[in-house]
């Protein structure tokens, strides 16, 4: 997956990631996170770990349904990233709402000036 700015946003909305109140305040205030600060690194690394755990759970569920071994089922973290990125855009714009699970407020995405994305 790509450790960008939209994935943590939607992972928080889906209650896969929890943000401390101090970060929530910073996001609401539009505060830019300095490149390499602990908040930015935490958001990016936690997003990678979370997507890998989602991928692992998807592999397990598919293998269970197909009565196959987990090693025989392929699920791409990149495709999960693409889906989540698009979902974040649709939820943020109000075009779509996640149904069937309890969600958190859709927060503004974090902003960090960088040459990397």
C-alpha distances in whole Angstrom, upper triangle without the diagonal:
4,6,9,12,12,9,12,14,14,13,16,18,17,19,16,16,19,20,23,26,26,23,24,27,25,23,26,28,25,25,23,21,22,19,19,21,20,19,16,15,15,13,10,11,12,9,7,10,10,7,8,12,12,10,13,16,15,16,19,20,20,22,24,25,25,27,25,24,20,20,21,18,15,12,9,5,5,8,8,5,8,11,10,10,14,15,15,17,19,20,20,23,25,24,23,23,21,24,25,24,24,22,22,23,21,21,20,17,17,19,18,20,18,18,14,13
4,6,9,10,8,11,13,14,13,16,18,18,19,17,16,19,19,23,25,25,21,22,25,23,20,24,25,22,22,20,18,19,16,16,18,18,17,14,13,14,12,9,10,12,9,8,11,12,10,12,15,15,14,17,19,19,20,23,24,24,25,28,29,29,31,29,27,24,23,24,22,18,15,12,9,7,10,10,7,9,12,11,10,13,15,14,16,19,19,19,22,24,24,23,23,22,25,27,25,25,23,22,23,20,19,18,15,15,15,15,16,14,14,11,9
4,7,9,7,8,11,13,12,14,17,17,18,15,14,17,16,19,22,21,18,19,22,19,17,21,22,20,19,17,15,16,13,13,15,15,13,10,10,11,8,5,7,9,7,6,10,11,10,12,15,15,15,18,20,20,21,24,25,25,27,29,30,31,33,31,29,25,25,27,24,21,18,15,11,11,13,12,9,12,14,12,11,15,16,14,16,19,19,19,21,24,24,23,23,22,26,27,25,24,22,21,21,18,17,16,13,12,13,12,14,12,13,10,9
4,6,6,8,10,11,12,14,16,17,18,16,15,17,16,19,21,20,17,18,20,18,15,18,20,17,17,14,13,14,12,13,15,15,13,10,11,12,9,7,10,11,9,10,13,13,12,15,17,17,18,21,22,22,24,26,27,27,29,31,32,33,35,33,32,28,28,29,26,23,20,17,14,12,14,13,10,11,14,11,9,13,14,12,13,17,17,16,18,21,22,21,22,21,25,26,24,24,21,20,19,16,15,13,10,9,10,10,12,11,12,9,7
4,6,6,7,9,11,12,13,15,16,15,13,15,14,17,18,18,14,14,17,14,12,15,16,13,14,12,11,13,12,14,14,15,12,9,11,12,8,8,12,12,10,12,15,14,14,17,19,18,19,22,23,23,25,28,28,29,31,33,33,35,37,35,34,30,31,32,29,26,22,19,16,15,16,15,11,13,14,11,9,12,13,10,11,15,15,13,16,18,19,19,20,19,23,25,23,22,19,17,16,13,11,10,6,6,7,8,11,11,13,12,9
4,6,5,6,9,10,11,12,14,14,13,15,14,18,19,19,15,15,18,16,13,15,17,15,16,15,14,17,16,17,18,18,15,13,14,14,10,10,13,13,10,12,15,14,13,16,18,16,18,21,21,21,23,26,26,26,29,31,31,32,34,33,32,29,29,30,27,24,20,18,15,14,14,13,9,10,11,8,6,9,9,6,8,11,11,10,13,15,16,15,16,16,20,22,20,19,16,15,14,11,10,9,6,8,10,12,15,15,17,15,12
4,5,5,6,8,10,11,12,11,10,13,13,17,19,19,16,16,19,17,15,17,20,17,18,17,16,18,17,17,18,17,15,13,13,13,9,9,11,10,7,9,12,10,9,12,14,13,14,17,18,17,20,22,22,23,26,27,28,29,31,30,29,25,26,27,24,21,17,15,12,11,12,10,7,9,10,6,6,9,9,7,10,13,12,12,15,17,18,16,16,15,19,20,18,18,15,14,15,12,12,12,9,10,13,14,17,17,18,16,13
4,6,5,6,9,10,10,9,7,10,10,13,15,16,12,12,16,15,12,15,17,16,16,15,14,16,16,16,16,14,11,10,11,10,6,7,10,8,6,9,11,9,10,13,14,13,16,18,18,19,22,23,24,25,27,28,29,31,33,32,30,27,28,29,26,24,20,18,14,15,16,13,10,13,13,9,9,13,12,9,12,15,13,13,17,18,19,18,17,16,19,20,18,17,14,12,13,11,10,10,8,8,12,13,16,17,19,17,15
4,6,5,6,9,10,10,9,10,10,13,15,15,12,11,14,13,10,12,15,14,15,15,14,17,17,18,17,17,13,12,14,13,9,11,13,12,9,13,15,12,13,16,17,16,18,21,20,21,24,25,25,26,29,30,30,32,34,33,33,29,30,31,28,26,22,20,17,17,17,14,12,14,13,9,9,12,10,7,10,12,10,9,13,14,16,15,14,14,17,19,16,15,12,10,10,7,6,7,5,8,11,14,17,18,20,18,16
4,5,5,6,8,9,9,11,12,16,17,18,15,14,17,17,14,15,19,17,19,19,18,21,21,21,21,20,16,15,17,15,12,13,15,13,10,13,14,11,11,15,15,13,16,18,18,18,21,22,22,23,26,27,27,29,31,31,30,27,28,29,25,23,19,18,15,15,15,12,10,12,10,7,8,10,7,5,9,10,8,9,12,13,14,12,12,10,14,16,13,13,10,9,10,7,9,10,9,11,15,17,20,21,23,21,18
4,5,5,6,5,5,9,10,14,16,18,15,14,18,17,15,17,20,19,20,20,18,21,21,20,20,18,15,15,15,13,10,11,12,10,7,11,11,8,9,12,12,10,13,16,15,16,19,20,20,21,24,25,25,27,29,29,28,24,26,27,24,22,18,17,14,15,15,11,11,13,12,8,10,12,10,9,13,14,12,13,16,17,18,15,14,12,15,16,13,13,10,10,11,10,11,12,11,13,16,18,21,22,24,21,19
4,5,5,6,5,6,7,11,13,14,12,10,14,15,12,14,17,17,18,18,17,20,20,20,19,17,14,14,15,13,10,12,14,11,9,13,13,10,12,15,15,14,17,19,18,19,22,23,23,25,27,28,28,31,32,32,31,27,29,30,27,25,22,21,18,19,19,15,14,16,15,11,13,15,13,10,14,15,12,12,16,16,18,16,14,13,15,16,13,11,8,7,8,8,8,11,10,12,15,18,21,22,25,23,21
4,5,8,8,9,10,14,14,17,14,12,15,16,13,14,18,18,19,20,20,23,23,23,22,21,17,17,19,16,13,15,17,14,12,16,16,13,14,17,17,15,18,20,19,19,23,24,23,24,27,28,28,30,32,32,32,28,30,31,28,26,23,22,19,19,19,16,15,16,14,11,12,14,11,9,12,12,9,10,14,13,15,13,11,9,12,13,11,9,5,5,6,5,7,10,11,13,17,20,23,24,27,25,22
4,5,8,10,12,15,17,19,17,15,19,20,17,18,22,21,23,23,22,25,25,25,24,22,19,19,20,17,15,16,17,14,12,15,15,11,12,15,14,12,15,17,15,16,19,20,19,21,24,24,24,27,28,29,28,25,27,28,25,23,20,20,17,18,17,14,14,16,13,10,13,14,11,10,14,14,11,13,16,15,16,13,11,8,10,11,8,8,5,6,9,9,11,14,14,16,20,22,26,26,28,26,24
4,5,6,9,13,14,17,15,14,17,19,17,18,21,21,22,23,22,25,25,24,23,21,18,18,19,16,14,16,16,13,12,15,14,11,13,16,14,12,16,17,16,17,20,21,20,22,25,25,25,28,29,30,29,26,28,29,26,25,22,21,19,20,20,16,16,18,16,13,15,17,14,13,17,17,14,15,19,18,20,17,14,12,13,13,9,8,6,6,9,10,12,15,15,17,20,22,26,27,29,27,25
4,7,10,13,16,18,16,15,19,20,18,20,23,22,23,23,21,24,24,23,22,19,17,17,17,14,12,13,13,10,9,12,11,7,9,12,10,9,13,14,13,15,18,18,18,20,22,23,24,26,27,27,26,23,25,26,23,22,19,18,16,18,18,14,14,17,15,12,15,17,14,14,17,18,16,17,20,20,21,18,16,13,15,15,11,11,9,10,13,13,14,16,15,17,20,22,25,25,28,25,23
4,7,10,13,15,12,12,16,16,15,17,20,20,20,20,18,21,20,19,18,16,13,14,14,11,9,11,11,8,8,11,10,8,10,13,12,12,15,16,16,18,20,21,21,23,26,26,27,29,31,30,29,25,27,29,26,24,21,20,17,19,19,16,15,18,17,13,15,18,16,14,18,19,17,17,21,21,22,20,18,16,18,18,15,13,11,10,12,12,12,14,13,14,17,19,22,23,25,23,22
4,7,9,12,10,10,13,14,13,15,18,19,19,19,17,20,21,20,18,15,12,14,15,11,10,13,13,10,11,14,13,11,14,17,15,15,19,20,19,21,24,24,24,27,29,29,30,33,34,33,32,28,30,32,29,28,25,24,21,22,23,19,18,21,20,17,18,21,18,16,20,21,18,18,22,22,24,22,19,17,19,19,16,13,11,9,11,12,12,14,14,14,18,19,23,24,27,25,24
4,6,8,6,6,10,11,10,12,15,15,15,16,14,17,18,18,15,13,10,12,13,10,9,12,13,11,12,15,15,14,16,19,18,18,22,23,22,24,27,27,28,30,32,32,33,36,37,36,35,32,33,35,32,31,27,26,22,24,25,21,20,22,22,18,19,21,19,17,19,21,18,17,21,22,24,23,21,19,22,22,18,16,13,10,11,12,10,12,12,12,15,17,21,22,25,23,22
4,5,5,7,9,10,11,13,15,16,15,16,14,17,19,18,15,12,10,13,14,11,11,15,16,13,15,18,18,17,20,22,21,22,25,26,26,28,30,30,31,33,35,35,37,39,40,40,38,35,36,38,35,34,31,29,26,27,28,25,23,26,25,22,22,25,23,20,23,25,22,20,24,25,27,26,24,23,25,25,21,18,16,13,14,15,12,14,15,13,17,18,22,23,27,25,25
4,5,5,6,9,10,11,12,14,14,16,15,18,20,20,17,15,12,15,17,14,14,18,19,17,18,21,21,20,23,25,24,25,28,29,29,30,33,33,34,36,38,38,39,42,43,43,41,38,39,41,39,37,34,32,29,30,31,27,26,28,27,23,24,26,24,21,23,25,22,20,24,24,27,26,24,23,25,26,22,19,17,13,13,14,12,14,15,14,17,19,22,25,28,27,26
4,6,5,6,9,10,11,13,11,13,12,15,18,17,14,12,10,13,15,13,13,17,18,17,18,22,22,21,24,26,26,26,29,31,30,32,35,35,36,38,40,40,42,44,45,44,43,39,41,43,40,38,35,33,29,30,31,28,26,28,28,25,24,27,25,22,24,26,23,21,25,26,29,28,26,26,28,29,25,22,20,16,15,16,13,14,15,13,15,17,20,22,26,25,25
4,5,5,6,9,10,11,9,11,10,13,15,15,12,11,7,10,13,11,10,14,15,14,15,19,19,18,21,23,23,24,26,28,28,29,32,33,33,35,38,38,39,41,43,42,40,37,38,40,37,35,32,30,26,26,28,25,23,25,25,21,21,23,22,19,21,23,20,18,22,23,26,25,24,23,26,27,24,21,18,14,14,14,10,11,11,9,12,13,17,19,23,22,21
4,5,5,6,9,10,10,12,12,16,18,18,16,14,11,13,16,14,12,16,18,16,16,20,20,19,21,24,24,24,27,28,28,29,32,33,33,35,37,38,38,41,42,42,41,37,39,40,37,35,32,30,26,27,28,25,22,24,24,20,20,22,20,17,19,21,18,16,19,20,23,22,21,21,23,24,21,18,15,12,10,11,8,9,10,10,13,15,19,21,25,24,23
4,5,5,6,9,9,12,12,16,18,19,16,16,12,15,18,16,15,18,21,19,20,23,24,23,25,28,27,27,30,32,32,33,36,37,37,39,41,42,42,45,46,46,45,41,42,44,41,39,35,33,30,30,31,28,26,27,27,23,23,25,23,20,21,23,20,18,21,22,25,25,23,24,26,28,25,22,18,15,13,13,10,10,12,11,13,16,19,22,25,25,24
4,6,5,6,5,8,8,12,15,16,13,13,10,12,15,14,13,16,19,18,18,22,23,22,24,27,27,27,30,32,32,33,36,37,37,39,41,42,43,45,46,46,44,41,42,43,40,38,34,32,29,28,30,27,24,26,26,23,22,24,23,19,20,23,21,18,21,22,25,25,24,25,28,29,26,24,20,17,15,14,10,10,10,9,10,12,15,18,22,22,21
4,5,5,6,8,9,13,15,16,14,15,11,12,15,14,12,15,18,17,17,20,22,20,22,25,25,25,27,30,30,30,33,35,35,36,39,40,40,42,44,43,42,38,40,41,38,35,32,30,26,26,27,24,22,23,23,19,18,20,19,16,17,19,17,14,17,19,22,22,21,21,25,26,24,21,18,14,12,11,7,6,7,6,8,11,14,17,21,21,19
4,5,8,11,12,16,18,20,18,18,15,15,19,18,16,19,21,20,20,23,25,23,24,28,28,27,30,32,32,33,36,37,36,38,41,41,42,44,46,45,45,41,42,44,40,38,34,32,29,28,29,27,24,25,25,21,20,22,20,17,17,19,17,14,16,18,21,21,21,21,24,26,24,21,18,14,11,11,7,7,9,9,11,14,17,20,24,24,22
4,5,9,11,15,18,20,17,18,15,16,19,19,17,20,23,22,22,25,27,26,27,30,31,30,33,35,35,36,39,40,40,41,44,45,45,47,49,48,47,44,45,46,43,41,37,35,31,31,32,29,26,27,28,24,23,24,23,20,20,22,20,17,19,21,24,25,24,25,28,30,28,25,21,18,15,14,11,9,11,11,11,14,16,20,23,24,22
4,6,9,12,15,17,16,17,14,14,18,18,16,18,21,21,20,23,25,24,25,29,29,29,31,34,34,34,37,39,39,40,43,44,44,46,48,47,46,42,43,44,41,39,35,32,29,28,29,27,24,25,25,22,20,22,22,18,18,20,19,16,18,20,23,24,24,25,28,30,28,25,22,19,16,14,10,8,9,8,8,11,13,16,20,20,19
4,6,9,12,15,13,14,12,12,16,16,15,17,20,20,20,23,25,24,26,28,29,29,32,34,34,35,38,39,39,41,43,44,45,47,49,48,46,43,43,45,42,39,36,33,29,29,30,28,25,26,27,24,22,24,24,20,20,23,22,19,21,23,26,27,26,27,30,32,30,27,24,20,18,17,13,10,11,8,7,9,11,15,18,19,18
4,6,9,12,11,13,11,10,13,15,13,15,18,19,19,21,23,23,24,27,28,28,30,33,33,34,36,38,39,40,42,44,44,46,48,46,45,41,41,43,40,37,34,31,27,26,28,27,23,24,26,23,20,23,23,20,20,23,22,19,21,24,26,27,27,28,31,33,31,28,25,22,20,18,14,11,10,7,5,6,8,11,15,16,15
4,6,8,7,9,7,6,10,11,11,12,15,16,16,18,21,21,22,24,26,26,28,30,31,32,34,36,37,38,40,42,43,44,46,44,43,39,39,41,38,35,32,29,26,25,27,25,22,24,25,22,20,23,23,20,21,24,23,20,23,26,28,28,28,28,31,33,30,28,24,22,20,18,15,13,11,7,6,5,8,10,14,14,15
4,6,5,9,9,7,10,12,13,13,16,17,18,20,22,23,24,26,27,28,30,32,33,34,36,38,39,40,42,43,45,46,47,46,44,40,40,42,39,36,33,30,27,26,29,27,24,26,27,24,22,26,26,23,24,27,26,24,26,29,31,31,31,31,35,36,33,31,28,25,24,22,18,16,14,10,9,6,7,9,13,13,14
4,6,9,9,7,8,12,12,11,14,16,16,17,20,21,22,24,26,27,28,30,31,32,34,36,37,38,40,42,43,44,45,43,41,38,37,39,37,34,31,28,24,23,26,25,22,24,26,23,21,24,25,22,23,27,26,24,27,29,31,31,31,31,35,36,33,32,28,26,25,23,20,17,15,11,9,6,7,7,10,10,12
4,7,8,6,6,9,11,10,12,14,15,16,18,20,21,22,24,25,26,28,30,31,32,34,36,37,38,40,42,43,44,42,40,36,35,38,36,33,30,27,24,23,26,25,22,24,26,24,22,26,26,24,25,28,28,26,29,31,33,32,32,32,35,36,33,32,29,26,26,24,21,19,16,13,12,9,10,9,12,12,14
4,6,5,6,8,10,11,12,14,16,17,18,20,21,23,24,26,27,29,30,32,33,35,36,38,39,41,42,44,45,43,41,37,37,39,37,34,31,29,25,25,28,26,23,26,27,24,23,26,27,24,25,29,27,25,28,31,33,32,32,31,34,35,32,30,27,24,24,22,19,18,16,12,12,9,12,12,15,15,16
4,6,5,6,8,10,10,12,14,15,16,18,20,21,22,24,25,27,28,30,31,32,34,36,37,38,40,42,42,41,38,35,35,37,35,33,30,28,24,25,27,25,22,25,27,23,23,26,26,23,25,28,27,25,29,31,32,32,31,30,33,33,30,28,25,23,23,22,19,18,16,13,14,12,15,15,18,17,18
4,6,5,6,9,10,10,12,14,15,16,18,20,21,22,24,25,26,28,30,31,32,34,36,37,38,40,41,40,38,34,34,37,34,32,29,27,23,23,25,23,20,23,24,21,20,23,23,20,22,25,23,22,25,27,29,28,27,26,29,30,27,25,22,19,19,18,15,14,12,9,11,10,14,15,18,17,17
4,5,5,6,9,10,11,13,14,15,17,19,20,21,23,24,26,27,29,30,32,33,35,36,37,39,40,39,37,33,33,35,33,30,27,24,21,21,23,21,18,20,22,19,18,21,21,18,20,23,22,20,24,26,28,27,27,26,29,30,27,26,22,20,20,18,15,14,11,8,9,8,11,11,14,13,13
4,5,5,6,8,10,11,12,14,15,17,18,20,21,23,24,26,27,29,30,32,33,35,36,37,38,37,34,31,31,33,31,28,25,23,19,20,22,21,18,21,22,19,19,22,23,20,22,25,24,23,26,28,30,29,28,27,30,31,28,27,24,22,22,20,18,17,14,11,12,11,13,13,15,13,14
4,6,5,6,8,10,10,12,14,15,16,18,20,21,22,24,25,27,28,30,31,32,34,36,37,35,33,29,30,32,30,27,25,23,19,20,22,20,17,21,22,19,18,22,22,19,22,25,23,22,26,27,29,27,26,25,28,28,25,24,21,19,20,18,16,16,14,12,14,13,16,16,19,16,17
4,6,5,6,9,10,10,12,14,15,16,18,20,21,22,24,26,27,28,30,31,33,34,35,34,32,28,29,31,28,26,23,21,17,17,20,17,15,18,18,15,15,18,18,15,18,21,19,18,22,24,25,24,23,22,25,25,22,21,18,16,17,15,13,13,11,9,11,11,15,15,17,15,15
4,6,5,6,9,10,11,13,14,15,17,19,20,21,23,25,26,27,29,30,32,33,34,32,31,27,27,29,26,24,21,18,14,15,17,15,13,16,17,14,14,18,18,16,18,21,20,19,23,25,26,25,24,23,26,27,24,23,20,19,19,17,16,15,12,10,12,11,14,13,15,13,12
4,5,5,6,9,10,11,12,14,15,17,19,20,21,23,25,26,27,29,30,32,32,31,28,25,25,27,25,23,20,18,14,15,18,16,14,17,19,16,16,20,20,18,21,24,23,22,26,27,28,27,26,24,27,27,24,24,21,20,21,20,18,18,15,14,16,15,17,16,18,15,15
4,5,5,6,9,10,10,12,14,15,16,18,20,21,22,24,26,27,28,30,31,29,27,24,24,27,24,22,19,18,14,16,18,15,14,17,18,15,16,19,19,17,20,22,21,21,24,26,27,25,24,22,24,24,21,20,18,17,19,17,17,17,15,14,16,16,19,19,21,18,18
4,5,5,6,8,10,10,12,14,15,16,18,20,21,22,24,25,27,28,30,28,26,23,23,25,22,20,17,15,11,12,14,12,10,13,14,11,12,16,15,14,17,19,18,18,22,23,24,22,21,19,22,22,20,19,17,16,17,16,15,16,13,13,15,16,18,18,19,16,16
4,5,5,6,9,10,11,12,14,15,16,18,20,21,22,24,26,27,28,26,24,20,20,23,20,18,15,13,9,11,13,11,10,13,14,12,13,17,17,16,19,21,21,21,24,26,26,24,24,22,24,24,22,22,20,20,21,19,19,19,16,16,18,17,20,18,19,16,16
4,6,5,6,9,10,10,12,14,15,16,18,20,21,22,24,26,26,25,22,19,19,22,19,18,15,14,11,13,15,13,12,16,17,14,16,19,19,18,21,23,22,23,26,27,28,26,25,22,24,24,21,21,20,20,22,20,20,21,18,18,20,20,23,22,23,20,19
4,5,5,6,9,10,11,12,14,15,16,18,20,21,22,24,25,24,22,19,20,22,19,17,14,14,10,13,14,11,11,15,14,12,14,17,16,16,19,21,19,20,24,24,25,22,21,18,20,20,17,18,16,16,19,17,18,19,17,17,20,21,24,23,24,21,20
4,5,5,6,9,10,10,12,14,15,16,18,20,21,22,24,22,21,17,18,19,16,14,11,10,7,9,10,7,8,11,11,10,12,15,14,14,17,19,18,20,23,24,23,21,20,18,20,20,18,19,17,18,20,18,19,20,17,18,20,21,23,22,23,20,19
4,5,5,6,9,10,10,12,14,15,16,18,20,21,22,20,18,14,15,17,14,13,10,9,7,10,12,9,10,14,14,13,15,18,18,18,21,23,22,23,26,27,27,24,24,21,23,22,20,21,20,21,23,22,22,23,21,21,23,23,26,24,25,21,21
4,5,5,6,9,10,10,12,14,15,16,18,20,20,19,17,14,15,17,15,14,12,12,10,13,14,11,13,16,15,14,17,19,18,19,22,23,22,24,27,27,27,24,23,20,21,20,18,19,19,20,22,21,22,24,22,22,25,25,28,27,28,24,24
4,5,5,6,9,10,11,12,14,15,16,18,19,18,17,14,16,17,14,13,10,11,9,12,12,9,11,14,12,11,15,17,15,16,20,20,19,21,24,24,24,21,20,17,18,17,15,17,16,18,21,20,21,23,21,22,25,25,28,27,28,25,23
4,5,5,6,9,10,11,12,14,15,16,18,16,15,11,13,14,11,9,6,7,6,10,10,8,10,13,12,12,15,17,16,18,21,22,21,23,26,26,26,23,22,19,21,20,19,20,20,21,24,22,24,25,23,24,26,27,29,28,28,25,23
4,5,5,6,9,10,11,12,14,15,16,14,13,9,10,12,10,10,8,10,9,13,13,11,14,17,16,16,19,21,20,21,24,25,25,27,29,30,29,26,25,22,23,21,20,22,22,23,26,25,26,28,25,26,29,29,32,30,31,27,26
4,5,5,6,9,10,10,12,14,15,14,13,10,13,14,11,12,10,12,12,15,15,12,15,18,16,16,19,21,19,21,24,24,23,26,28,28,27,24,23,19,20,18,17,19,19,21,24,24,26,27,26,27,30,31,33,32,33,29,28
4,5,5,6,8,10,11,12,14,13,13,10,12,13,9,9,7,10,10,14,12,10,14,15,14,14,18,19,18,20,23,22,22,25,27,27,26,23,22,18,19,18,17,20,20,22,25,24,26,28,26,27,30,31,33,32,33,29,28
4,6,5,6,8,10,10,12,10,9,6,8,9,6,7,6,10,11,14,13,12,15,17,16,17,20,21,21,23,26,26,26,28,30,30,29,26,25,22,23,21,21,23,23,26,28,27,29,31,28,30,32,33,35,34,34,30,29
4,6,5,6,9,10,10,9,8,6,9,10,8,10,10,13,14,18,17,15,18,21,19,20,23,24,23,25,28,28,27,30,32,32,31,28,26,23,23,21,20,23,24,26,29,29,30,32,30,32,34,35,38,36,37,33,32
4,5,5,6,9,10,10,11,9,12,12,10,12,11,14,15,19,17,15,19,20,18,19,22,23,22,24,27,26,26,29,31,30,29,25,24,21,20,18,18,21,22,25,28,27,30,32,30,32,35,36,38,37,38,34,33
4,5,5,6,8,8,9,8,11,10,7,9,9,13,15,18,16,15,18,20,18,19,22,23,22,24,27,26,26,29,31,31,29,26,25,22,22,20,20,24,24,27,30,29,31,33,31,33,36,37,39,38,38,34,33
4,5,5,6,5,6,5,9,8,6,10,11,15,17,20,18,17,21,22,21,22,25,26,25,28,30,30,30,33,35,34,33,30,29,25,25,23,23,26,27,30,33,32,34,36,34,35,38,39,41,40,40,36,35
4,6,5,6,8,8,12,11,10,13,14,18,19,22,21,19,23,25,23,24,27,28,26,29,32,31,31,34,36,35,33,30,29,25,24,22,22,25,27,30,33,32,35,37,35,37,40,41,43,42,42,39,37
4,6,8,10,11,14,13,11,14,14,18,20,23,20,19,23,24,22,23,27,27,25,28,31,30,30,33,35,33,32,28,27,24,23,21,22,25,27,30,33,32,35,37,35,37,40,41,44,43,43,39,38
4,5,9,10,12,10,9,13,14,18,20,23,21,20,24,25,23,25,28,28,27,30,32,31,32,35,36,36,34,31,30,27,26,24,25,28,30,33,35,35,37,39,37,39,42,43,45,43,43,40,38
4,7,9,12,10,10,14,16,20,22,25,23,23,26,27,26,27,31,31,30,33,35,34,34,38,39,39,37,34,33,29,28,26,27,30,31,34,37,37,39,41,39,41,44,44,47,45,45,41,40
4,6,8,7,8,11,14,17,20,23,21,21,25,26,25,26,29,30,29,32,35,34,34,37,39,39,37,34,33,30,30,28,28,31,32,35,38,37,39,40,38,40,42,43,45,43,43,39,38
4,5,5,7,11,13,17,19,22,21,21,24,26,25,26,29,30,30,32,35,35,35,37,40,39,38,35,34,31,31,29,29,31,32,34,37,36,38,40,38,38,41,41,43,41,41,37,37
4,5,6,8,10,14,15,19,18,18,21,23,22,23,26,27,27,29,31,32,32,34,37,36,35,32,31,28,28,27,26,29,29,31,34,33,35,36,34,35,37,37,39,38,38,34,33
4,6,8,10,13,15,18,18,18,21,23,23,24,27,28,28,30,32,33,33,36,38,38,37,34,33,30,31,30,29,31,31,33,36,35,36,37,35,35,37,37,39,37,37,33,32
4,7,10,13,16,18,18,18,21,23,22,24,27,28,28,30,32,33,33,36,38,38,36,33,33,30,31,30,29,32,32,34,37,36,37,38,36,37,39,39,41,38,38,34,33
4,7,10,13,15,14,15,18,19,19,20,23,24,24,26,29,29,30,32,34,34,32,30,29,26,27,26,26,29,29,31,33,32,34,35,32,34,36,36,38,36,36,32,31
4,7,10,12,11,12,15,16,16,18,20,21,22,24,26,27,28,30,32,32,30,28,28,25,27,26,26,28,28,30,32,30,32,32,30,31,33,33,35,33,32,28,27
4,7,9,8,8,11,13,13,14,17,18,18,20,22,23,24,26,28,28,27,24,25,22,23,23,23,25,24,26,28,26,28,29,26,27,29,30,32,30,30,26,24
4,5,5,7,9,10,11,13,14,16,17,18,20,22,23,24,26,27,26,24,24,22,24,24,23,26,24,26,27,25,26,27,24,25,27,27,28,26,26,22,21
4,5,5,6,9,10,10,12,14,15,16,18,20,21,22,24,26,25,22,23,21,23,23,22,24,22,23,25,22,23,23,20,21,23,23,25,23,23,19,18
4,5,5,6,9,10,10,12,14,15,17,19,20,21,23,24,23,22,23,21,24,25,24,25,23,24,25,22,23,23,20,21,22,22,23,21,21,17,16
4,5,5,6,9,10,11,12,14,16,17,18,20,21,23,21,19,20,19,21,22,22,24,22,23,24,22,23,23,20,22,23,24,26,24,24,20,18
4,5,5,6,8,10,10,12,14,15,16,18,20,21,20,18,18,16,18,19,18,20,18,20,21,19,20,21,18,20,22,23,25,24,24,21,18
4,5,5,6,9,10,10,12,14,15,16,18,20,19,17,18,17,20,21,20,21,19,19,20,17,18,18,15,17,18,19,21,20,20,17,15
4,6,5,6,9,10,11,13,14,16,17,19,17,16,17,17,20,21,21,22,20,21,21,18,19,19,16,18,19,21,22,21,21,18,15
4,6,5,6,9,10,11,12,14,16,17,15,13,14,13,16,18,17,19,17,19,19,16,18,18,17,19,21,22,24,24,24,21,18
4,5,5,6,9,10,10,12,14,15,14,12,13,12,15,17,16,17,14,15,16,13,15,15,13,16,18,20,22,22,23,20,17
4,5,5,7,9,10,11,13,14,14,13,14,14,17,20,19,19,16,17,16,13,14,14,11,14,16,17,19,19,20,17,14
4,5,5,6,9,10,11,13,11,10,13,13,16,19,18,19,17,18,17,14,16,15,14,17,18,20,22,22,22,20,17
4,5,5,6,8,10,11,9,8,9,9,12,15,15,16,13,14,14,11,14,14,13,17,19,21,23,24,25,23,19
4,6,5,6,8,10,10,9,10,10,14,17,16,16,12,13,12,9,10,10,10,13,15,18,20,21,23,21,17
4,6,5,6,9,8,9,11,12,16,19,18,19,15,15,14,10,12,11,10,14,15,18,20,21,22,21,17
4,6,5,6,5,5,8,10,13,17,17,17,15,15,14,11,13,13,14,17,19,22,24,25,26,24,21
4,5,5,6,5,6,8,11,15,14,14,11,12,10,8,11,11,12,16,18,22,24,25,27,25,22
4,5,8,8,9,11,15,18,17,16,13,12,10,7,8,8,10,13,15,19,21,23,25,24,20
4,5,8,10,13,16,19,19,19,16,15,13,10,12,11,13,16,18,21,23,25,26,25,22
4,5,7,10,13,17,17,17,14,14,12,10,13,13,15,19,21,24,26,28,30,29,25
4,7,10,13,17,17,18,16,17,15,13,16,16,17,21,23,26,28,29,30,29,25
4,7,9,13,14,15,13,14,14,12,15,16,17,21,23,26,29,30,31,29,26
4,6,10,10,11,10,11,11,10,14,16,17,21,24,27,29,31,32,30,27
4,7,7,8,8,10,11,11,15,17,18,21,24,27,30,31,32,30,27
4,6,8,9,12,14,14,18,20,21,25,28,31,34,34,36,34,31
4,7,9,13,15,16,20,23,23,26,30,33,36,36,38,36,33
4,6,10,13,14,17,21,21,24,27,30,33,34,36,34,31
4,7,10,12,15,19,20,22,26,29,32,33,36,33,31
4,7,8,11,15,16,19,22,25,28,30,32,30,28
4,6,8,12,14,16,20,23,26,28,30,29,26
4,6,10,12,14,18,21,24,26,29,28,25
4,7,9,12,15,18,22,23,26,25,22
4,6,9,12,15,19,21,24,23,20
4,6,9,13,15,18,21,20,18
4,6,10,13,15,17,16,14
4,7,10,12,15,15,13
4,7,9,13,13,11
4,6,10,10,10
4,7,9,9
4,5,7
4,6
4
